[in-house]
Amino acid sequence: MVAVVVAVVVSLVRDSLDPAWTVVQWYPPSRFADETSLLAVLGGLLLVGAVNSWMFWQVLQGPADAAPLPRRALWLR
């Protein structure tokens, strides 16, 4: 999420979508992205970046600590 926020700030300073779009979407922006409002696109990219960050956190966090399985469940496995 930190990389997304930094890329959005850099995009605002440079007045270009390239840094934020590349960090969030992982490919350069299309020519149609330049036709819309910069702030609207950056807001959307910030939202998508937040969802991506949450998703990666959930995947890379690892399994939660669970209670040991009962003997019957172990036998069924």
GROMACS elastic network, one bead per residue, 0.5 to 0.9 nm:
[ bonds ]
;  ai    aj funct       b0    kb
    1     4     6  0.50664   500
    1     5     6  0.62865   500
    1     6     6  0.86281   500
    1    46     6  0.87411   500
    1    49     6  0.65811   500
    1    50     6  0.61681   500
    1    52     6  0.83980   500
    1    53     6  0.57027   500
    1    54     6  0.85970   500
    2     5     6  0.52008   500
    2     6     6  0.61575   500
    2     7     6  0.85264   500
    3     6     6  0.51379   500
    3     7     6  0.60300   500
    3     8     6  0.85888   500
    3    20     6  0.89361   500
    3    23     6  0.74013   500
    3    24     6  0.89570   500
    4     7     6  0.50714   500
    4     8     6  0.61641   500
    4     9     6  0.86803   500
    4    20     6  0.65980   500
    4    23     6  0.64260   500
    4    24     6  0.66482   500
    4    45     6  0.83031   500
    4    46     6  0.67611   500
    4    49     6  0.61182   500
    4    50     6  0.80579   500
    5     8     6  0.50992   500
    5     9     6  0.62768   500
    5    10     6  0.86340   500
    5    20     6  0.82793   500
    5    46     6  0.71469   500
    5    49     6  0.85668   500
    6     9     6  0.51478   500
    6    10     6  0.61678   500
    6    11     6  0.85470   500
    6    20     6  0.82338   500
    7    10     6  0.50143   500
    7    11     6  0.60387   500
    7    12     6  0.86014   500
    7    18     6  0.89277   500
    7    19     6  0.54397   500
    7    21     6  0.83021   500
    7    22     6  0.86968   500
    7    23     6  0.68658   500
    7    24     6  0.87779   500
    8    12     6  0.62041   500
    8    13     6  0.86735   500
    8    17     6  0.82850   500
    8    19     6  0.72444   500
    8    20     6  0.50693   500
    8    21     6  0.85686   500
    8    42     6  0.64772   500
    8    43     6  0.86989   500
    8    45     6  0.81870   500
    8    46     6  0.73396   500
    9    12     6  0.50702   500
    9    13     6  0.62542   500
    9    14     6  0.86265   500
    9    20     6  0.83076   500
   10    13     6  0.50814   500
   10    14     6  0.60585   500
   10    15     6  0.82160   500
   10    16     6  0.84376   500
   10    19     6  0.68595   500
   10    20     6  0.76559   500
   11    14     6  0.51206   500
   11    15     6  0.55571   500
   11    16     6  0.51283   500
   11    17     6  0.56524   500
   11    18     6  0.69710   500
   11    19     6  0.57756   500
   11    20     6  0.60419   500
   11    21     6  0.88567   500
   11    38     6  0.89684   500
   11    42     6  0.81667   500
   12    16     6  0.68372   500
   12    17     6  0.81422   500
   12    38     6  0.81919   500
   12    39     6  0.82694   500
   12    42     6  0.84218   500
   13    16     6  0.80142   500
   14    17     6  0.84403   500
   14    19     6  0.89808   500
   15    38     6  0.76892   500
   16    19     6  0.73718   500
   16    20     6  0.84830   500
   16    34     6  0.84291   500
   16    38     6  0.76867   500
   17    20     6  0.58248   500
   17    21     6  0.57675   500
   17    22     6  0.82741   500
   17    28     6  0.89524   500
   17    29     6  0.71721   500
   17    33     6  0.79578   500
   17    34     6  0.75582   500
   17    38     6  0.71705   500
   17    41     6  0.80293   500
   17    42     6  0.74780   500
   18    21     6  0.53300   500
   18    22     6  0.59177   500
   18    23     6  0.85786   500
   18    28     6  0.64059   500
   18    29     6  0.63090   500
   19    22     6  0.53517   500
   19    23     6  0.62834   500
   19    24     6  0.87609   500
   19    28     6  0.85475   500
   20    23     6  0.52402   500
   20    24     6  0.61714   500
   20    25     6  0.82989   500
   20    42     6  0.72661   500
   20    45     6  0.71325   500
   20    46     6  0.83867   500
   21    24     6  0.53524   500
   21    25     6  0.56009   500
   21    26     6  0.72450   500
   21    27     6  0.72781   500
   21    28     6  0.65321   500
   21    29     6  0.60048   500
   21    41     6  0.89192   500
   21    42     6  0.81798   500
   21    45     6  0.69286   500
   22    25     6  0.54491   500
   22    27     6  0.51079   500
   22    28     6  0.52867   500
   22    29     6  0.70562   500
   23    26     6  0.55618   500
   23    27     6  0.79544   500
   23    49     6  0.84615   500
   24    27     6  0.83932   500
   24    45     6  0.65808   500
   24    46     6  0.81245   500
   24    48     6  0.72222   500
   24    49     6  0.55873   500
   24    52     6  0.80910   500
   25    28     6  0.77939   500
   25    29     6  0.83475   500
   25    45     6  0.83260   500
   25    48     6  0.87495   500
   25    49     6  0.85080   500
   29    32     6  0.81019   500
   29    33     6  0.63901   500
   29    34     6  0.82524   500
   30    33     6  0.56158   500
   30    34     6  0.76586   500
   31    34     6  0.58166   500
   31    35     6  0.75902   500
   32    35     6  0.55199   500
   32    36     6  0.76226   500
   33    36     6  0.59562   500
   33    37     6  0.86060   500
   33    38     6  0.86917   500
   33    41     6  0.77228   500
   34    37     6  0.76576   500
   34    38     6  0.76271   500
   35    38     6  0.87199   500
   36    39     6  0.88194   500
   36    40     6  0.74942   500
   36    41     6  0.71263   500
   37    40     6  0.53081   500
   37    41     6  0.63310   500
   37    42     6  0.86342   500
   38    41     6  0.53311   500
   38    42     6  0.60855   500
   38    43     6  0.85311   500
   39    42     6  0.50695   500
   39    43     6  0.59791   500
   39    44     6  0.85597   500
   40    43     6  0.51366   500
   40    44     6  0.62920   500
   40    45     6  0.86455   500
   41    44     6  0.50873   500
   41    45     6  0.61065   500
   41    46     6  0.85530   500
   42    46     6  0.60307   500
   42    47     6  0.85925   500
   43    46     6  0.50612   500
   43    47     6  0.63247   500
   43    48     6  0.87153   500
   44    47     6  0.50878   500
   44    48     6  0.61872   500
   44    49     6  0.84610   500
   45    48     6  0.50215   500
   45    49     6  0.58906   500
   45    50     6  0.84802   500
   46    49     6  0.50049   500
   46    50     6  0.61661   500
   46    51     6  0.87372   500
   47    50     6  0.51299   500
   47    51     6  0.63940   500
   47    52     6  0.86659   500
   48    51     6  0.51460   500
   48    52     6  0.61024   500
   48    53     6  0.85451   500
   49    53     6  0.60228   500
   49    54     6  0.85737   500
   50    53     6  0.50825   500
   50    54     6  0.62328   500
   50    55     6  0.85923   500
   51    54     6  0.51273   500
   51    55     6  0.61166   500
   51    56     6  0.86518   500
   52    56     6  0.61361   500
   52    57     6  0.85267   500
   53    56     6  0.52015   500
   53    57     6  0.61412   500
   53    58     6  0.86701   500
   54    57     6  0.50551   500
   54    58     6  0.62466   500
   54    59     6  0.87353   500
   55    58     6  0.51650   500
   55    59     6  0.62849   500
   55    60     6  0.85969   500
   56    59     6  0.50993   500
   56    60     6  0.58484   500
   56    61     6  0.80621   500
   57    60     6  0.53327   500
   57    61     6  0.55862   500
   57    62     6  0.89528   500
   58    61     6  0.54454   500
   58    62     6  0.75968   500
   59    62     6  0.66209   500
   59    63     6  0.88498   500
   60    63     6  0.89402   500
   61    64     6  0.83604   500
   63    66     6  0.83742   500
   66    69     6  0.84502   500
   67    70     6  0.89449   500
   69    72     6  0.81134   500
   69    73     6  0.61315   500
   69    74     6  0.63561   500
   70    73     6  0.54022   500
   70    74     6  0.64451   500
   70    75     6  0.88210   500
   71    74     6  0.51333   500
   71    75     6  0.62376   500
   71    76     6  0.87548   500
   72    75     6  0.51029   500
   72    76     6  0.63213   500
   72    77     6  0.88294   500
   73    76     6  0.50970   500
   73    77     6  0.64018   500
   74    77     6  0.52152   500
